[in-house]
Amino acid sequence: MDCRFVAVKDIDFTDRSFEIGKFSSSTGVRESLERFGIFDPVWLLEKPGGYTVVDGFKRVGWAKENGGQDLLCRIFAQGSDPGRVFSQRMEKKIFEGEINPAEKAQIIAILARLFGLEEIPGLLLASLKASNRREVLCKWALVAQKGTPMLDALGSGEVCERAALDIADWDPGSSDSVLSLLRALRCSASIQVEIIERINEIAIREDITRSDVLEMERVRKIMSSQESNHREKTRALREYLSALRNPRLVSRRKEVRQEIEALGLPSGARIVFPEAFEGGGWQMELSFSGSEELRRIFRTIEPLVSSGQLDAVLGKR
């Protein structure tokens, strides 16, 4: 690269080949430009009749907005290998600081276009903390293709990497629907993945689209509730999707709860059954405020245990 002044009017603002949007707040960058101007020269690639921006889209945009005439730029000569140019930009970006998932998706998509999925430099993938498996790289490229809604959710941290990759190859209607749902719920990464897996499993079993699952009356009622906050909606949705996914298990849980209630346990005593009725793991929890209350609980429970009533409940797993 050489370094020289370039007229702003000669820079092609429509060519966004090398652009990587952060999709997160850029207030700090603009404030710095307003206070100090451009410290770091913009990178340009020379081409017939002008220049393509390689690095510094915000700086060039700010200069144009503020009537800038000439910019000191680092210039890649016309005919430079685009793959090499972008690789140098990535090395610079990696050293500048942490790359968010939205940037990561865009970078991998551009690298795939320039080098091909099988030939992306391993150093760059390692720096991005990205797997070199073809299927994973394909999904990252698909995430980038989802456009602004997906990248905005990733950049802001509303949707986690794993969730984005899981819905990358879904049809547009389904991915858009679940993306809106996850942004509304504001749940943890593990719960996002759980919800996506449940939706996918239900859709496959019922031979319907994932968006059909999200259009079910009960799902729409949960999400449109004005009385529930996002945590309550998350809990209700997880319970409903679990019931759809495992109807027999849910039915069995309800049956066992009714059987336990029929036992007439004393206040302060509670039986907890295994989540999936597999193996052991049955528990009895006792809550009491003193020794006399504990003795009362034991006196009530002892005949119940001796009578064999519990055997009927415990034996039906």
C-alpha positions in Angstrom: 0.0 0.0 0.0 1.1 3.6 -0.6 -0.3 6.6 1.2 -1.7 9.7 -0.5 -4.6 12.1 -0.5 -7.7 11.1 -2.4 -10.6 13.3 -3.4 -13.8 12.2 -1.6 -15.7 12.6 -4.9 -13.6 9.8 -6.4 -14.6 7.3 -3.8 -17.4 4.9 -4.9 -19.9 4.9 -2.0 -22.1 2.4 -3.7 -19.5 -0.4 -3.6 -19.9 -2.1 -0.3 -17.9 -5.3 -1.2 -15.7 -5.1 1.9 -18.2 -3.6 4.3 -18.7 -5.3 7.7 -21.4 -3.7 9.9 -21.0 -3.9 13.6 -24.8 -3.9 14.3 -24.1 -2.4 17.7 -23.8 1.1 19.0 -21.3 3.3 17.1 -21.9 6.4 19.2 -18.3 6.4 20.4 -16.9 6.4 16.9 -19.0 9.3 15.8 -18.2 11.3 19.0 -14.4 10.7 18.4 -14.8 11.9 14.8 -16.6 15.0 15.8 -14.0 15.9 18.4 -10.7 14.9 16.7 -11.5 14.2 13.0 -9.9 11.2 11.2 -6.7 9.9 12.8 -6.5 6.5 11.2 -6.3 6.7 7.3 -9.0 5.0 5.3 -8.0 2.0 3.3 -9.0 2.1 -0.4 -8.7 -0.3 -3.4 -7.9 1.5 -6.6 -10.1 0.6 -9.6 -10.9 2.1 -13.0 -12.4 5.5 -12.5 -12.2 5.6 -8.7 -11.7 3.8 -5.5 -13.5 1.1 -3.4 -13.6 1.4 0.4 -11.8 -1.5 2.1 -11.7 -0.2 5.7 -13.2 3.0 7.1 -16.8 3.2 5.9 -17.9 5.3 8.9 -15.0 7.6 8.5 -15.6 8.2 4.7 -19.3 8.7 5.4 -18.6 11.2 8.1 -16.2 13.1 5.8 -18.8 13.3 3.1 -21.5 14.4 5.5 -19.3 17.2 6.7 -18.1 18.5 3.3 -14.7 16.9 3.3 -12.8 17.4 0.1 -9.7 15.2 0.4 -8.7 12.3 2.7 -5.3 10.8 3.5 -5.7 7.2 2.5 -3.8 4.0 2.3 -4.2 2.7 -1.3 -4.1 -0.8 -2.6 -3.0 -0.7 -6.2 -5.5 -1.5 -9.0 -5.4 -5.3 -9.7 -4.5 -6.3 -6.2 -5.8 -9.7 -5.2 -9.1 -9.1 -3.3 -8.5 -12.1 -1.1 -5.1 -10.7 0.0 -6.6 -7.2 0.5 -9.4 -8.6 2.7 -7.1 -10.8 4.7 -5.0 -7.8 5.6 -8.1 -5.9 6.6 -9.1 -8.9 8.8 -5.7 -9.0 10.5 -6.0 -5.3 11.3 -9.6 -5.8 12.6 -8.6 -8.8 14.8 -5.9 -6.8 16.5 -8.2 -3.8 17.0 -10.4 -5.7 19.5 -13.1 -8.3 20.0 -15.3 -9.1 17.0 -19.0 -9.5 17.7 -21.0 -12.4 16.2 -22.7 -10.2 13.6 -19.3 -9.1 12.3 -18.1 -12.7 12.5 -20.9 -13.9 10.2 -20.2 -11.2 7.6 -16.5 -11.8 7.7 -16.9 -15.6 7.1 -19.4 -14.9 4.3 -16.9 -12.6 2.6 -14.0 -15.0 3.1 -16.1 -17.8 1.6 -16.8 -15.7 -1.4 -13.2 -14.7 -1.9 -11.4 -18.0 -1.1 -14.1 -20.7 -1.2 -15.2 -22.6 1.9 -12.3 -25.1 1.7 -9.6 -22.5 1.2 -10.2 -19.9 3.9 -6.9 -19.3 5.7 -6.7 -21.2 9.0 -5.1 -18.3 10.8 -8.2 -16.2 10.1 -10.6 -18.9 11.2 -8.6 -19.5 14.4 -8.6 -15.7 15.2 -12.4 -15.7 14.6 -12.7 -18.8 16.9 -14.6 -20.4 14.0 -14.7 -24.1 13.2 -13.2 -25.0 9.8 -16.0 -27.6 9.2 -17.7 -26.9 5.9 -21.2 -27.3 7.3 -20.5 -24.8 10.1 -19.0 -22.3 7.7 -22.0 -22.7 5.4 -24.3 -21.8 8.3 -22.3 -18.7 9.2 -22.6 -17.6 5.6 -26.3 -18.2 5.7 -26.6 -16.2 8.9 -25.0 -13.2 7.1 -27.5 -13.7 4.2 -30.4 -13.3 6.7 -29.7 -9.6 6.6 -30.3 -6.8 9.0 -32.8 -8.3 11.5 -30.6 -11.3 12.2 -27.3 -9.3 12.3 -28.9 -6.6 14.5 -30.1 -9.3 17.0 -26.6 -10.9 17.0 -24.7 -7.6 17.3 -26.9 -6.4 20.2 -26.6 -9.8 22.0 -30.3 -10.5 21.9 -29.7 -13.8 20.1 -26.8 -16.1 20.8 -24.4 -17.6 18.2 -25.7 -21.2 18.6 -29.3 -20.1 18.2 -28.5 -18.1 15.0 -26.6 -21.1 13.5 -29.5 -23.4 14.4 -32.0 -21.4 12.4 -29.6 -20.3 9.6 -31.0 -22.9 7.1 -34.7 -22.5 8.1 -37.1 -21.1 5.6 -37.3 -17.3 5.8 -40.8 -17.2 7.3 -39.8 -19.6 10.1 -36.5 -18.0 10.9 -38.0 -14.5 11.0 -40.8 -15.7 13.3 -38.5 -17.4 15.8 -36.1 -14.5 15.7 -38.9 -12.1 16.6 -40.0 -14.5 19.4 -36.5 -14.8 20.9 -36.0 -11.0 20.8 -39.3 -10.5 22.7 -38.5 -13.2 25.3 -35.0 -11.9 26.1 -34.1 -15.3 27.5 -30.7 -16.9 28.1 -28.6 -18.6 25.4 -29.4 -22.1 26.7 -33.2 -21.4 26.8 -33.0 -20.0 23.3 -31.5 -23.2 22.0 -34.0 -25.3 24.0 -36.9 -23.4 22.4 -35.5 -23.8 18.9 -34.9 -27.5 19.4 -38.5 -28.0 20.7 -40.0 -26.1 17.7 -37.9 -28.1 15.3 -38.8 -31.4 16.9 -42.6 -30.6 16.9 -42.5 -29.4 13.3 -40.8 -32.6 12.1 -43.1 -34.9 14.1 -46.3 -33.1 13.0 -45.0 -32.6 9.4 -45.6 -28.8 9.5 -43.4 -25.8 9.2 -41.7 -24.2 12.1 -43.7 -21.0 11.6 -46.9 -23.2 11.8 -45.8 -24.1 15.3 -45.3 -20.5 16.3 -48.7 -19.6 14.8 -50.5 -22.1 17.1 -53.3 -20.3 19.1 -51.8 -21.1 22.5 -48.3 -19.7 21.4 -49.9 -16.5 20.0 -51.9 -16.1 23.2 -48.8 -16.5 25.4 -46.8 -14.0 23.4 -49.6 -11.4 23.1 -50.5 -11.5 26.8 -50.5 -8.0 28.4 -50.5 -9.4 31.9 -47.3 -11.4 31.6 -43.7 -10.1 31.6 -41.0 -11.7 29.4 -39.9 -14.2 32.0 -43.5 -15.4 32.6 -44.0 -15.7 28.9 -40.8 -17.7 28.5 -41.8 -20.1 31.3 -45.3 -20.6 29.8 -44.0 -21.2 26.3 -41.4 -23.7 27.5 -44.1 -25.6 29.3 -46.4 -25.6 26.3 -43.7 -26.7 23.9 -42.6 -29.4 26.2 -46.2 -30.7 26.4 -46.5 -30.7 22.6 -43.1 -32.5 22.3 -43.8 -35.1 25.0 -47.6 -35.5 25.4 -47.4 -38.9 27.2 -44.8 -37.7 29.7 -46.8 -34.5 30.5 -50.0 -36.6 30.9 -48.1 -39.0 33.3 -46.8 -36.1 35.3 -50.4 -34.7 35.7 -51.7 -38.2 36.7 -48.9 -38.6 39.3 -49.6 -35.2 40.8 -53.2 -36.0 41.2 -52.3 -39.4 42.9 -50.0 -37.6 45.3 -52.6 -35.0 46.2 -55.1 -37.9 46.9 -52.7 -39.3 49.5 -53.5 -36.5 51.9 -50.0 -35.6 52.9 -49.8 -33.4 55.9 -48.9 -29.7 55.4 -45.1 -29.4 55.4 -44.6 -32.6 53.4 -44.1 -32.8 49.7 -43.2 -35.7 47.3 -41.0 -34.8 44.3 -40.9 -37.3 41.4 -38.1 -37.7 38.9 -38.3 -35.4 35.9 -38.8 -38.3 33.4 -39.7 -41.1 35.8 -36.4 -42.8 35.0 -34.3 -44.6 37.7 -34.6 -43.5 41.3 -34.6 -39.9 42.4 -38.0 -39.8 44.2 -37.7 -37.3 47.1 -39.8 -36.3 50.1 -39.3 -32.8 51.3 -40.3 -31.7 54.9 -40.7 -28.2 56.0 -41.2 -27.4 59.7 -40.6 -24.7 62.3 -39.8 -26.8 65.3 -39.4 -30.3 66.7 -43.1 -30.7 67.6 -44.2 -29.9 64.1 -41.7 -32.4 62.7 -43.0 -35.1 65.1 -46.5 -34.3 63.9 -45.5 -34.7 60.3 -43.9 -38.1 61.0 -46.9 -39.3 63.0 -49.1 -38.6 60.0 -46.8 -40.0 57.4 -45.9 -43.3 59.1 -49.3 -44.9 58.7 -49.4 -43.7 55.1 -46.1 -45.4 54.3 -47.1 -48.6 56.2 -50.4 -48.8 54.4 -48.8 -49.3 51.0 -50.6 -46.4 49.4 -47.3 -45.0 48.3 -46.4 -48.3 46.6 -49.2 -47.6 44.0 -47.7 -44.2 43.2 -44.1 -45.2 43.1 -44.8 -48.4 41.2 -46.3 -46.6 38.2 -43.3 -45.1 36.5 
